[in-house]
Amino acid sequence: MSTTQSERLRELLEPLVASQGLDLEEIAVDSVGRRRVLSVVVDSDTGADLDRIADVSRALSAKLDETDAMGEGEYTLEVGTPGAERSLTQHRHYVRATDRLVRFQLHEGGELVARILAVDEDGLDLEVPGVKGRRPTTRRLPFGDIDKARVQVEFNRKDTKSTEHTENTDNKTEEEEA
């Protein structure tokens, strides 16, 4: 896809995406056989459910049908959200990844895996997991030290914020139950 077409598509579609309360994250046009596929990635601070995705997809489809932005020939429009292991490239991405585990590639050549605790204009406050039974530590990471960052999928994370408890839903005292 030429830069000119990419810029035209972004200029055309971004206002429509924004009117739906979403951010336009990415646009890509790929050839699949003789067909072309226009992939549009959207997101927001509160996420995007299927209804919002369907609404923005209909709006984008209508706008593309009334213009020649995709040129002649058939194409398929795909609208979705960033994947679970999204790359973090803008400030809002880091804010949205607060409390998530992230793998950082550092400019100095190292790698760091840590949980984002807070984000401000200058950088991140992180919790670095402890190794071999040691307690986690906190660290400040300026944005200038980050080369790449990608959210990590966690399958076995223990939720430390919730507490487990049981209730007696019959409103009986322990003596009445005995």
N, C-alpha and C positions, 0 to 999 in steps of 0.2 A: 504494500500500500504506500503510495507516495505521501510525502509530508503534506503536500497541498490537500490531498483528499482527506487525510487524517485531521488536518486543521479545519477544513470545511465541515466535516462530520461533527467534530467537537463543537464548533460554533453553532451548528444547527441543533444538535441534540442536548447540549448542556443546559440551556434554559428550560427545556421541557422536563429534564430530569430534576432540576432544581425546583420547578413548580410542583413536583410531587413530594418535595421534602427530602430529596436524596442527593447524594454527591455522585457525579460521574467520575469513576475511578479509572476506567480503562476502555479503550476502543481498539478492536483488532479486526482486520478483514483477512480471511484466509481462503485459499482455493482448495476445494474438496472435489476432485474430479473436474467436471465441467461447471460445477456450481461454486458460488462464493458464499461464505458464511461471515456475517457481521456479528461479532461478539461484543456486547456492551456489559461492563461490570459496574454495578451501582452499590452504594452503601450509605449508611447514616449512623449517627451517634447511637441511635436506638435499634439499629439493625433494620432489615427489610424482610417483612413476611411475604408469603406467596401472593396475597391480595395486592400489596403494593407493587410487587414485581409485575404482576399481570396488568395492573393499571398503567405503569410506565411503559410496558411492552406495547400495549395498544396505542398509547400516545405517540411513541416513537415510530411505530409501524405506519400510522396515519400520516405523520409528518414526512417520512421517507417516501411514501406513495405519492405525495403531492409535489415532490421535488425530484431533481435528477442527480442527487448527491451520490447515489450508488451507480449511476450510469445505466447503460443498457444491459439487459440480461437478468436472469433470475438470481436471487440470493435468498438466504435464510437469515432471519434475525434471531439471535439468541441473547436473552437478557438474564443476568444472574448476579450473584453476590460474590465477593472474594472467597477463595477457598479457606479451609480451616488453617492451613499453614501459609497465610498471606505474608507477603513482603511488606515491611513497614518503610515507607518512603517519604511520608509527609507527617507533619506535626499531629494532625488529627488521627492518623493511624496509630501513633503511639498512645494518644489519649484513649482511643477505643480498645487498646490492648492492655490497659491497666488491669492488674491482677492476673495477667496471663504470663506463661513461661515463654521466653524469647531467646533465640540463639543469635548472638551478636558476632559479626566479623569486625574486628577492630583495625583501624588504620595502621597501628603499630605491628600488625601481623598476628595478633593473638585471637583467641576465640573465647567467648564468655556465654554461659547459659545462666539466665537469672530471671526472676519474676519482677515485672514492673510494678512498683508501689505507688509512684507519683510522677507526674510529668509537669514541667513548667517550660518557660520560653528557652531556657539555656540547656536543659538536659533532663536526665531521668534519675530517680531514686530507685535503687534496685535491692532485691533480696537475693543473695547468692546462696543456693542450697549448701548445707554442710556436707562434708564428705566423711564417710566412715564413722557415722554416729555423732559427728560434731554439729554444733548448732549453726543455723544459717547466719550469715553476716550481711550487713547493709553496705552499699557502695553507691557513690555518686558517679554517673557517667555522662559527661558532656556530649551533646549531639556531634560536635566536631571530631570526637574520637571514634564515631561509628562509621564503618564502611558499608556494611549491610546488616539488616536485621530481619528475622523471620520468626513468626509465631510458631510455637511447637504444640503438637497435639499431646494432650495428657489423658491417658485412659484410666489411671489409678489414683488420681489426685484425691487426697482426703480433704473434705470440706471442713476447715477449722472454724468456720463462722457459725455453723449450726450445732445445736446440742440435741442429743437424743433423749427423749423422755416418753413415758407412757402415761396415759390418763385413765382413770376409772370413769368410763362414760355412762355407767348405770346410776351414778350419783348415790351409790351405796357406800357405807363405811365398811372398813375391813371387818368389823365385828358382825355386821349384817350378812356379809358374804360367807362367813364361816359356818 
